[in-house]
């Protein structure tokens, strides 16, 4: 297999992830025909097919599935070699892949990106916004360097660094501004609007309300905090949002915000990264930038 190249492995990994030649080519910043040629050359080098191709879908063969596991291990090891070299320089430079959950990204990222680019001008920052389970998976696969999430994630292979805590805030229509603030268990009997399943903030809100997560909720779920707040402004119900989102999400809605009685519901935000990464000290520097960014909001 003298002709097997690292570039081919990266192209293969992209196609295995996206299952679509066009999207994989875009992710690799090459043309689709060029990607197809590289994958075909790889299959010829291996002497067997890696993908089943159809007009609408690309599937891994059984050999391709097994091959993909080994390729991910190889690429992760190569990336960690690069991280090791960067750590030897005692400075954070080059590509930095940062993940962040959707209930943090719009509110904290502008400040984080500004501070990072000023403090580390040689950093090539790549941001990935998605749900916690996906971020954890991509971290473990070596597709991300670190991520900003709500803790805990309880994954033994990852380091968790708490950064700050923030309270939850009740959002109601303006007409409810003078009403008493309901307790958590009282919210179960109200039209409580929540993020759709998969968001950790949804689970944290339900835990505060002592409400089961499996109860059907016809028409009461949204895909973003923006949608939930606008629904409240339209008089559909009430919702709970994290404190960092208040200024952004409520400025264009006919809503009022109220704090709960003590002890107030809250979440702990932190950064996570692989224990095996040699860039732990550099990630700790980034964590401090994130902490300071929150304090400046």
QUIBELRA-V676209 format. One line per field, one symbol per residue. ss: DSSP state (A for helix, B for strand, O for the rest). A space follows every 10 residues. Layout:
ss = ???
This chain:
ss = OOOOOAAAAA AAAAAAAAOO AAAAAAAAOO OAAAAAAAAA AAAAAAOOOO BBBOOOOBBB OAAAAAAAAA AAAAAAAAAA AAAAAAAAOO OOOBBBBBBB OAAAAAAAAA AAAAAAAAAO OOBBBBBBBO OAAAAAAAAA OOOOOBBBBB BOOOOOOBBB BBBBBBBBBB BBBAAAOOOO OOOAAAAAAO OBBBBOOOOA AAAAAAAAOO OOOOOOOOOO BBOOAAAAAA AAAOOOOBBB BBAAAAAAAA OOOOBBBBBO OOOOOBBBBB BBBBOOOOOA AAAAAAAAAA AAAAAOO
